[in-house]
Amino acid sequence: MKKYLAELIGTFSLVFLGCGAAVISGISSTGPLGIGLLGISFAFGLTVVVMAYAIGPISGCHINPAITIAMLVAGKIKLNDAVGYIVAQLIGATLASSVLYIVQSGAPVFMMNEWALGSNGWGQGYLGAYNTESAFITEAVMTFLFLLVIFHTTSKWGNSTMAGLAIGLTLILIHLVAIPVTGTSVNPARSFGPAILAGGKALQQLWLFILAPIVGGVLAALTWKGIFEDAVPAR
């Protein structure tokens, strides 16, 4: 239960702080407080860094169902633990979105639009208005790269003391590219929480942010297991 609670807290932190940065501080219309794309990217990445060192020794700090499923495919976690992790992650994300809604609803101009609370999406009316194909490819490829970094930095070839930093920096880079396309998910739980409360287009499009990251994560697990896991490191 300690592992599951750690995953719940870690996912709560990622969604509340990351999405909170996007919807509270990220919009430039608020004047000088707008942190923009760069600030939002750092909010998500730095939360992962902090949580990696805070809960990593307890649960491994997956805080992402795509990571948990990839670890299951790679044989690094048992099925019962994987199920427990995913349930905890989804609960944490939903609780975070609920708290964020309560905070946001206190603003005089708050409205629950189609993609409220930092929801992911694509198409007409969402950020860069990219199409479904672009959104799916972006999410799958970014998750694939993200998981390869995770597999290597947490392997016997990696530097365990620097793994959290490398993983967090990778997530920052991913957000810098993917925010205009999908708002950046690479994490089904991160998409699930806001979409459940926002409803509308966010909920209708949730399937992509579940499927694409899982596809990318599984491909990364198979690539790691089949090619890199037993490779001799360069000297």
N, C-alpha and C positions, 0 to 999 in steps of 0.2 A: 504493500500500500504506500510506502514511503516513495517508491519510484513513481507510482501513478500520480501521487500528490505533487511531486516535483515537476512532472510533465504538465500537470494542470496549471501550476503557478507559472512555469516558464512560458507556456503558450498564452496564458492570460497577459503576461507582461509584454510579449511580442505584439499581440493584437492591440492592447490598450495603448502602449507607448508608440508603436509604429503607426497604427491608424489614427491614434490621437494626434500625433504630429501632423499627419496629412490633413485632417479635417479641422483642427483647432488652430494650428500655426502655419500650415502649408500654403494657404491661399493669400496671394499678394494683395487682394482687395482690402485686407485688414490693415494695409499700410506697411510701415517698417517692420511689423511683426512677421510678415510672410517669409517663411524659411525656404520655400521653393523646392524644386526637384532634388537639389543637392542635400538640403536639410532633411527631407523625408528619407532619402536613401541612407543617410547616416543614422537616422533614428532607428530604422529597422536593423541595420548592420551592427550598430553599437549595442542594441538590446541583445542580439545573439551573442556578442562577445561577453557581455556581462553575465548572461544566463549560463553560458558555457562554463565559466569559472565558478558560478554560484551553485548550479545543480548538476553540472557534468559529472562530478564524482558520485552522485546518487543514481542518476538515471541515464547518463550519457548525453543528456540535453538534446533529444530529438526535436521536441516541440513542433513536429511536422509529420503528418501521416505518410507523406511520400518518402521521408527518410526512414521511418519505421518499417514501411513495406519493403523498401530497398534493402534494409538490414536483414529483414526476414528472408528475402530471396538469396542474400549473400550468406545466410546461415549464421548470422551474428546475434540473433535474438530468437527466442522461442515463440511459438504461435500464441500461447496464452498471454505472454507478456506483450506481444504486439497488439493484440486485441485490447488489452487493458490500457496500453499507451494511447492508442487511437481514440478510445472513448474519453480518456482524461483530456486529451488535446482538444477534442471537439467541445467538451464541457467548458474548458478554460477559455476557448475562443468565444463561445457564446456568452459567458459571464462577462468577459472583457467588453464585448460589444454592447451588452446591456448597461454596464456602468458608463461607457462612453455615451450612450444614448441619453442617460440621465444627465450627464454633464452638459452635453450639447443642447438638450432641450431647455436649459437655463438661459440660452442666448436669445435675445429678442428677435433675431432674424432667422432663427433655425427653422428649416423645413425638411421633412423626410422626402427627398427626391428619389428618382429611379435608382440611383447608385449611392445612397446615403451611407454614412458611417465608414467611409473609406472602402466601400465595396469594389471588387474587381469587375471588369466588364470589357466590352469592345463594341464597335459599330457606331452608327450615327448617334451623336449626342454624347459620346464618351471620349473625352480627351482627344487623342489623335484620330478617332473614327476609323481605326484599322478593321479589316474584315476578319471573319472567323478563322480562315486559314492562317493568316498572320498571327493571330492571337494564339492558336493552338501550337504552331511551330515555335513561337517565342517561348511559351511556357514549358514545352517539352524539352527544347534544347537547353534553356537556362537551368532547368532542374537537373538535366543530365550532367552539365558542367559542374553544377553545385555539388552533386553527389560524388563526382570523381574527386573533387578537392577534399570532401569529407572522408571518403574511403582512404585516400592516401595519407592525409595528415593525422588520422587516427590509427593508422596501421603501424606495424613494427618498423617500417622505414621512415615514418614521420617523426616530428618533434612534438611530443605530447604537451609540452609546456607552451608551445606556440600555436597549437591546433585551433583553439578558440578564436584567436586573433585572425588567423588565416581564413577561417570559415566566415567570420563576421565581415572581413574586408571583401571577400568574394560576394557576399550578399549585397554589399554596398554597390559594387560594380554591376551586378545584375540589375539592381533597381535603377541605376543611371541610364541603362539602355531600355529596360522594359516598361518603366512607368508610363511613357506616352502610348504604349501599345495596349496594355491590359491593366495598368495600375500596379503591376507586379504581384503575382501570387507565389509561384513555385512552392505552394504550401496549401493543401486543401483545407486545413483547419483555419488558416488565416482568412480564406475566402468564405468559409462556412458561417462563421460567427456574424459578420456584418450582413451577409445575404439573408440569413434567417430573419433578422430584425427589419431590414430594409424592404424585403419583398420585391415586387415588381420585376424589372429587368434583371436586377442583381440576382434574384432567386432563379429566374428563368435561365440565366447563363451560368449558373453554378456548376453544371455538369462538366463544362470545359475545364474549370479550375480544380476539379477532382480528377478527371481522366488524364489530362495532359501532364500534370506533375507526376502522377503515378507511372505513366508510360516512360517519361524521362528518367525517373528514379530506377525503375526495373531494368531499363536498358543500361544504365550506369552500373548497376549491381552485376549484371551479366558480363559487361565489358571488364569490370574489375576482376571478377572471378576467373574469367576466361583468358585474360591477357596479362594483367598487371600484378595480381596478388602474389604470384610466385616469381616474379621477375627479380633478377639480381640488380640492385641499385648501382648506378654509376659511381665510380670512385675517382 
